[in-house]
Amino acid sequence: MSANRAAALLAGLWAGILLAIGLIGAPAGFATLAVSADAGRVAGRMFAQEAYLGLGVAIVLFLLERGRARRAAEAGQGSALNANMLLLLGALFCTVAGYFALQPMMAAARAGQGPWSFGVLHGVSAAFFGLKALLVLTLAWRLVPR
C-alpha cells in the first residue's frame, strides 16, 4: 500500500470514528441510559478514547503528509506547508484544546470551581469536536485519489 493510500485510509477511518461518536454513540447513550450522569460517563469515555486515538493518527498522518509536502516542495510543485498540513494541524489543535485543555476545566466546573459553568465549557468542547470533524472530513476528501 502506498503512503498516499495509507494517509487517505487513516483520514477516512478517523473521520468515520468522529462521525460515529458524535452522531451515533453519544446521542444513543443519552437516549437509552436512565441516569444522565451514566450517559455522560459513557460519552466521556468515548471522547477520551477518540482523543488519544486522534493524537496517534494525527502524528502518523503528519509524518506521511510532511514527507509528501517536502517532496512536492523540492520538485517546485508547492510549499512544505500545504493545505493538507494546515487541516491536520487544525485537527490536532482541536483535539488538544477541545479535550486535553477543556476536560480538566469541565471536571472543575462540575465540582463548582472555576470561572466558567459546565454548560459553557461543554459548548466550547462540542464546537472544537465539530470543527475537528469538519477538518478531518475535508482532509480525507482531499487525500482520496481522483
C-alpha positions in Angstrom: 0.0 0.0 0.0 1.4 3.4 -0.9 1.8 6.2 1.6 -0.8 8.2 -0.2 -3.4 5.4 0.1 -2.4 4.8 3.7 -2.9 8.5 4.5 -6.3 8.6 2.8 -7.4 5.4 4.6 -6.3 6.7 8.0 -8.0 10.1 7.5 -11.2 8.3 6.3 -11.2 6.0 9.3 -10.6 8.9 11.7 -13.4 10.9 10.1 -15.7 7.8 10.4 -14.9 7.4 14.1 -15.6 11.1 14.7 -19.0 10.9 13.0 -19.9 7.7 14.7 -19.1 9.1 18.2 -20.7 12.4 17.6 -23.8 11.4 15.6 -24.5 7.9 17.0 -22.6 6.9 20.1 -23.1 9.9 22.4 -26.7 10.6 21.5 -27.6 6.9 21.9 -26.1 6.8 25.4 -28.2 9.8 26.5 -31.3 8.3 24.8 -31.0 4.9 26.4 -29.5 5.3 29.8 -31.9 6.4 32.5 -29.4 8.4 34.5 -27.8 11.3 32.6 -24.6 11.1 34.7 -24.1 7.5 33.5 -24.6 8.6 29.9 -22.2 11.4 30.4 -19.6 9.0 31.7 -20.1 6.7 28.7 -19.8 9.6 26.3 -16.8 11.0 28.1 -15.1 7.6 27.8 -15.8 7.6 24.0 -14.4 11.1 23.7 -11.3 10.2 25.7 -10.6 7.2 23.6 -11.0 9.2 20.4 -8.7 12.0 21.8 -5.8 9.6 22.3 -6.5 7.7 19.1 -6.7 11.1 17.3 -3.3 12.1 18.6 -1.8 8.9 17.3 -3.5 9.1 13.9 -2.6 12.8 13.6 1.1 12.0 14.3 1.2 9.3 11.6 -0.7 11.5 9.1 1.6 14.4 9.9 4.7 12.3 9.1 3.1 11.0 5.9 2.0 14.4 4.8 5.2 16.1 5.8 7.1 13.7 3.5 4.7 14.3 0.6 4.8 18.0 1.1 8.6 18.1 1.3 8.9 16.1 -1.9 6.5 18.4 -3.7 8.3 21.5 -2.5 11.7 20.1 -3.6 10.1 19.4 -7.1 8.9 23.0 -7.2 5.2 22.0 -7.1 4.1 23.6 -3.8 5.1 24.5 -0.3 6.3 22.4 2.5 3.3 23.7 4.5 0.3 22.9 2.2 -3.4 22.9 2.8 -3.4 19.3 4.0 -0.8 20.1 6.6 -2.9 23.0 7.8 -6.0 20.9 8.0 -4.1 18.3 10.0 -2.6 20.8 12.4 -6.0 22.4 12.9 -7.5 19.0 13.8 -4.6 18.3 16.1 -5.2 21.7 17.8 -8.9 20.9 18.2 -8.0 17.6 19.9 -5.6 19.2 22.3 -7.7 22.2 23.1 -11.1 20.5 23.0 -10.2 17.5 25.1 -6.9 17.9 27.0 -7.3 21.6 27.9 -11.1 21.7 28.5 -11.7 18.4 30.1 -10.0 19.3 33.4 -11.8 22.6 33.4 -15.1 20.8 32.8 -14.4 18.5 35.8 -13.7 21.5 38.0 -16.8 23.3 36.8 -18.9 20.2 37.6 -17.5 20.5 41.2 -18.5 24.1 41.3 -14.9 25.5 40.8 -13.6 27.8 38.1 -14.9 30.9 36.4 -17.0 29.2 33.7 -20.0 26.9 34.0 -20.0 23.3 32.8 -22.6 24.2 30.1 -20.3 26.9 28.6 -17.3 24.7 28.7 -19.3 21.8 27.2 -20.5 24.0 24.4 -16.9 25.1 23.6 -15.7 21.5 23.7 -18.6 20.4 21.4 -17.6 23.2 19.0 -14.0 22.0 18.9 -15.2 18.5 18.3 -17.4 19.6 15.4 -14.7 21.7 13.9 -12.3 18.8 14.2 -14.8 16.5 12.4 -15.1 19.0 9.6 -11.3 19.4 9.3 -10.7 15.7 9.2 -13.6 15.1 6.7 -12.1 17.7 4.4 -8.6 16.2 4.8 -10.0 12.7 4.0 -11.8 14.1 0.9 -8.6 15.9 -0.3 -6.5 12.7 0.2 -8.7 10.4 -1.8 -7.0 9.9 -5.2 -9.0 11.2 -8.1 
